[in-house]
Amino acid sequence: MVDKQPKPPNIKIHKSVGSIPPFNLKSTIVPCTGTPYVFLYGGFDEYDALDGNVYILNTSTMEWEIDDKEDGLYREGHSAIYIGNGNVLIFGGLPFEDEVSNQPPPPPPPQPQPAAPTARHALRSSVLTPENNRQNINGLTNFGSNYLKKDSLMMIYNVIDKKWIGPPDFALENCPSSRSRHACCLSEDGSKLYISGGMVKSTPLNDLYCYDLVQGTWSGPMEFVFRFDHTIMVYQDKIFAFGGLEKDMNHVKSISYYSLKTKTVGEILIHDQANNKNVASHRPPVIFDMMVLNSKINHAVNLMISFPALIPSTGIEISSFNVNDFETQKLFDHHNLLHYFRNINMNDFFWKTAFITHEESLYFLGTRRRENKRGESHFGDFLPETTSEDNDVDQEQQQQQQQEGEIDEDLEYEYADETELRKLNHVLEIKLSYLGIPSQTEDLFFSDFHKLLLQQEFTDFEIISLATNDKDEKRFFGNTSEESEYETRSIPVHKTILLARWPHFYRMLTSVYDI
């Protein structure tokens, strides 16, 4: 029996509403795990004007909300990461038009302390379990809102309460120097924050710091690699650094790692011999911008996403990199979008940034360009005209398109004006399962099930087979006396594997035979 229920689309384009933000360079975008909210903050626009507003996208409704209550709280080249309980931690960045200094920030003036145990003592004495770790790791939820400077090294924004929170004194003790264009990530259990590299004025850094979110203490510096505008990820006992620029301002063509176990630094160079190119930088950096995101459903798999910087019509490209076996695979590109959205010109869309949510979806934020009657876009590159033959899709193809790609109805004939062209008014959603990324949960399940099947305990049946795989014709076509001398062996098996691999066994089990 065929299931006639329509399948949810694997790819969909939404039109966002509300206080839609512009795309700012050196801004940060952070999905807040466990909530429908996405945090967007900082950076500067095409006129080099800093933006101090906070923009929050609700992925359930695709509505943007703006928080402009805090005037003059600017950042660009900062890092931001979600630490749970509605809190996004911001570290470093340039707070003004000028550069940051290479000196650690001065501690805030002393605040009167109650007689009760200090915040740090409370944090150190707290015991965290994996279940409540995300909600309670906050050496940072004890940040106080009574002292927030415009140039604070660390800040927290709560996406639920819509308010900024300043750092306590202990969070700034032994902290790294102020910096910009650095990278940050959380440990796999979410209890530690790592800060890597960046720049102070025009000097690249090669240090690595760790902030314990439970204890509220800094450790470091540890010597890593000179790197800025890069991305770092933690997997098992290693911190991997992707992309960015090195000390001599060259684009990095390798993947570096720091071993937390041995305190050593290593380098991985993935080379595609067939095409004679380096995989980590397989597109010219002058034309394409690279973004690296962890897949979240499998911590070993990271997505390397290329964005067109100069030629929008070339579109996006998605590849995966597995830090377990260093396997790299191209998953998706602009031609896939052209295939699934045949009723609309996908060359009109210009995707600027991306993020992955806990709901196992990859989202792109972008804008839609205007096309005039001559088939020329607002950016001047020619867009091919759509003919009646292109739109003449048979019913089967239309059904496939309905299942694979969906687009809001009001997008079909709408073109952006000058102001809309600078805003992130469209959202492209792609299910990670459609890209073929294996779930870590599924891998663990299959691994455990495989071990169980190999065990000979608790089996249900016994199969008697030949002890050898010798296929000599005399053995199979000889006399009965020879056949009686065959050696046999017993193979214990589980009922489940027989049901899955032997159709005749399934028929017997479901018939009147009592087995």
N, C-alpha and C positions, 0 to 999 in steps of 0.2 A: 504494500500500500504506500502510495506516494504522499508525503507530507506537503500539503498545499499551503501551509502557513508561511507567509513571507518572512524571509530571513532578515535580520537587522543588517543594515549596510556596513561593509567593512571600511568604506571610505565615504566621507561626507564633508561638504563645505557649508559652514554656517555663516550667517551675517550677524555680526555682533551689534548690540544696541547700547544705549546709555552714554556715559561720559567717556567716549572712545579716545584713548591716548595716541599721541604721535609715536613714531619709532625714534628713539634717542640712542645715539652711539654711547658706548660705555655704560649702558644701563644694565640692570640685573632683572631676571625673571625667575620666580621661584614658585613651583607648585607646592601647596600645603597639604601634605599627605593626611588622609582621613577627613578632609574637608573638600568642598567643591571650589575652593578659592585658589587663585593664582595671583601672586604678588609681583608687581612691576614698579620699579623705582629707579630714579636717578638718571644720570647721563646728560647729554646735551643735544640740541636739535641741529638742523642744517645751518642755522645762523650762529652756532657756538653758544647759544644761551642755555645755561643750566636750568634743569627742571627739578624743583623740590617737591613736587606733588607725588602722592602715592596713588597708584591705580590698581584696583582689585577686580579681577574677572571671575564671575561665577560661571563655571563650566556647565552647570545644570541648566541655566537660562541664557547663557552667552551674553550676559549684561555686564557692562563695565561700571564701576563706581569710583569716584575720585574723592580723595581726602586731601584737601588743601588748607587744613586748619593751621599747620605748622609752617610759618612763613620763613623762607631763607635757609631751610635745612637741606643743603645741596650735597650731592655726592656724584662723583664720576670715577670710573676705574676701581670701584669698591667690589667687595664680595658680599654675597648674601646667601643664607642657607636656612632651611626650615628645621627647627629643633624640637617641634612638638608643642602641643597645648596652645596652638594659635600663634606661636611666637616665631618671627623671622629675625635671625641675627645678622646684623650688618657690621662688617669689619673694614676699617681703612677707607681708602679712596681719597680723592681731592675734594675738600669741602668748599674751596673758593676757586677763584680764577688762577691763583698762583700755585706754586708747587708746595708739596708737604716737606717738612724738614726730616732729617735723618736721626733726630733725637726722639727718645721715647716721650710720650705725652706726660705732662706734669699731672700728679694725682689731684683729684678734686679736693676742695677744702674740707677739713674734717667736719663730720656731722655728729650731732649728739647721739650716743649709743645707749640703748636701754640696758637694764641690768640683766636681762635674759641672755642666754647663750648667743654668740655672734652668728651671723648668717653662714660664715664659712664652717664654724663648728657644727651647725645644724646640718650642713651639706655633707660634711665628712662622716657624721654619725648616722646618716640616713642609709638604709639598706634598700637597694633597688632590685627588683625582679624583672625578668624579661617582659612580663606582661604589663607592668606599669612603668617601665623604663622611659618610654617616650613621653609620658605625661609628667614625669617627676625629675628628669635629669637636670633640671635647671639650676646649676650653679648660676643660671641666668634668669630663672623666674624670680629670683630675689633681687633683680635690678630694681632700683628705686626711680620713680617718676619725678622726684623732687630735684634732680640735678641732671639736666640734659644740655650739654653745650653744643654749639653749632659745629664744632670741630672735634666732637668726641670720637675716640678711636673705635669704640664699640657702642652699638645701639641695638635696641630691639623694637620691632614694630609688631603689635598684636593685631592680626587681621580680623579678629572677632570683636574686640573692644574698640578698634580703630584708634589706637593711641600709641605714642612713642614712649619708650622707657629708657632711662639712662643707666650707666654702669655703676655698680658698687665699687668701693675702694679696692677690695681684694682682687677684682677682675683685672685691674690695671697693674698689679704688681708683677714685675719680671715679664711684662708683655713685650711683644715685638715692636720695633719702631714703626712709625706711621709709614704707609706705603700705598701704592696704587698699582693696578693692573696685575695683581697677584692672583693666586688660585686658592680655593678652599674646598674641603670635603669633610664628611663625617665618617667615623669608623662604622663598621658593619652593624654593630649593636647600638650605634647612635650616641655613645657615651663620650666620645672624644672628637674635637674639632682640630683639623690640620690646616695650617697656613703655609703656603709654599711661594718663595720667590717674590716677584714683583719688581717695582722700581722705586727708588728714592731720588727725586729730581730726575736726572738722566742716567743714573747708575743702576744697572740690573743687580738683583740680589740672588744668592744661591743658598739661602738658609731655609730651614724647615722647623716650624714650631708646632707644639701640640697644646691645646687647652682642654683640660679635663672638666667636662660639664658637670660632673658629679662633685668633684672636690673643689672646683673653682680655682684651679692653679694652672700656671703655665710651665712648660718644660721646653728646653731648647736654648740656643739654636743647635740644630744638627745640620751638618754640611750635606747639601744635595746638589742640584744643578742650577746654573745660571739660567733663569727662565722668567718670562713675563708674557702676558696675554695667552696663557696656557690653561689646561684643565687637569685636575688631579682626581684620581679615584683610588679607593682602598679595596683590595681584594685579598682575603686571607691575611698573610703577614707582610704584604708589600703595598707600597704606595706608587701608583703608576702616574706618570706625567705625559700628557698628550699635547702635541702641537705647540704653538707659541713661537717666540723668538729667543735666541740665545744671546750671549754677552756681546757678540760682534754684530748683532742686529740681523742675523741670518735666520730665515725660517727653518724650524727644526724638522728634520726628515726622519727622525727615529723616535722610539718610545723609551723613556728612561724610567727606572724604578728605584725605590729605596726600600731595602729590606729592614723591617722593624725587628727582625730576629737576629740578624748578623750585623746590623748597622753598616751595611755596604751598599754601594750604588752600582747599578748595572744598566745596560743599554740593549735595546732590541731593535734590529733593523729588518723589516719585512720587505722582501724584494720579489716582485713578480717577474720571473725570468721569461715568461712567454711574451710579455709586452715590454720588457726591459724598462721597468719603472719602479719607483719606490711607492709602496702602498700607502704609507702614512702621509704622504704628500702627493697623491697621484693627480692632483689638479693644481694648475699654476696659482699661487697665492695672490698674484696681482689681480686675477679675474674672479676667484672664488674665495669666499670666507668659509672657514671650517668651524664646526661646533661639535663637541663630543658630549654625549649624554649616556648615563647608565640606563640599561633597559629596565631595571627595577625588578622585573619578573625573573631575571637570572643575573646575579651580580657579576658573573664572569663575562657577560656579553655587554659590550659598549657599542653604541651607535655613533658612527662618524657621518655627520651631515654636512654637505656642501651647499652653500647658498651663492647664487650669482650676485657678484658685487657690481659689475658694469653692464652686463647684458642680461636683462631680466628674462627674456624669452628662452634662455638656455635651461632655466628651471633648476629644481633641487635634485640632489642625489643622496641616497641613503646606503651606507655600507655598515657591516657589523665586524667587530674585532673581538675574538674570544681570547682572554688572557690565560686560559687553561692550556690551549694547544696552539695559540698564535694564529689561528685560522681567520682569514679575512674573506668576506664575501659581499658582493654587491647585491643589494636587496630590492632597490626601488629607484626609479628616476622619473624625469619629466615625461618620458614617452608612456609610462604607465598611466599617468594622469590623463594624457591625451586620449588614451584608449578607453578609459572608464567614463570620462565625461565628454561624450561625443556631441552632445547637444549644446555645448558652450565652448568658447575659445579659451582654453586654459593658458594661452600666452598672455592673456590680459592680467593674470594674477602675478604678483611679485611678493614672494614670501621672505620675511626678514629675520625671524627668530623662531625657536621651537622649545618645547618642554614635554616631559612625560609624566603622567599622573599615576596614582596608585590604582586607577581603574583600568590599567593596561592599555592606554591609548597614547599615541604620539600626536601632539598638536603643533600646527604651524600657525603663526600669526603673520598677516600680511595685508596688502591693499590690492585694489583692483584698478587698473589703468583705464583711461578713457580712450575709446576708439571713435574716429570720425567716419564720415561716409565714404571716404576714399580708401578705407582699410588701413589707415596709418594710426598708430597709437600716439598717445600723448608724449611718449619718449622718442618718437620718430622712427622706430624700426617697423618695417612692413609686416603686416599680419595677413596671412592668406585668407581670401574670401571663402566663405562656406557655400558650397554648391548644393543643389537639390539632391545630387547623388550622395553627397556626404550625409545628408539628413535622412536618406532613404534606408533606414535600418529595419530589418525584418523583425517579426514579433519575438523570435527567440533571443535575438541580440538585445532587444529592449528589456526583456525579462531579466537577462543576465546583468544589464546595466542597472536595473532597479535594485538588484540584490547587491551588486558590488559598489556602485557609486551613487551617492544621493546628494542633491543640491537644493538649497532653499529655493522655492518657486520665485520669490521676488528678486533673485539674482539674475534671471535669464536675460533681461533687456535693460538692466540698470547700469549706468556708467558713472564713475566718480567725477566730481568737480575738482577744482584746484586744491581746496582745503582738504577734501577727503583723501586725496592722493598721498598725503603725509600721515594718515591715520591707519592704525591697525584694525580695520573694520571688517576683516574676514578671517575666519578660522577654518583651517583644514584639519580634519580628524582622521587618523589612520589607526585601525586596531593592530596592536603588535602581533596578535595571532595571525593576522593576514600576511605579515612580513616573514612568518616562519621562524620566529625566535622561540626556542624551547624554554618552557617555564622551568625554573629551578625546582619548584614543588613537584612538577611532573617527573623531572629527572630523579629526584629522591625517591618518589613512589615507585618508579620503574626499577630503580636500583635495588630497593628493598624487596620488591616482588621477584626480581630475578634471583636474588640470593635465596629466597624461600623456595623457589622452584628447583634450585640446584641441590638443596638439602634433601636427604632421604628420610627425614623424620616426618611423621604425620601424613604420609602418602596414603592414597586410597586404593590404588591398583598396582598390579605387577605385570610387566610386559616381558615375555620370554623371547629372546632374539638370539641370532647367531653370535657366537663369541668373536668372530672375525668377519672382516669385510671382503674376504677373498671371493672373487667372482669367477673362479675357474669353472669352465663348462662341465668338467667331470663331476664337480661337486653338485651341480644343479641337475645334470642330466645322466648321472651315473645310476648304478643299480641301488636297490633298497638297502643292501647291506652297508654300502658306503654312507647312505643318507643317515642310517641309524647311528653312525659314529660321529655325527656333527656335534661340536661342542656348543653349548648354549650358555647364555648368561641372563640374569634377572635384572630388570630395570624398574625400580620403584618410581611411580609417577603420581602426580596430583590429578584429581578429577578435572580441575579447572583447565589445565593445559590440554587434556584430551578433548574437552568441549571446544576449546578454541582452535585446535589444530586438526581434529579428526571428525569430519562431517558424519561418518557412519556411526561413530560413538554417540554423537548427539542424537541421531535418529533412534538408536537403540535406547538411549536414556529416556527419550520422550515417548517411546512406544509402550506396548503392554508388557515387554520383558521386564522381569524383576532382576536388576543387576545391582 
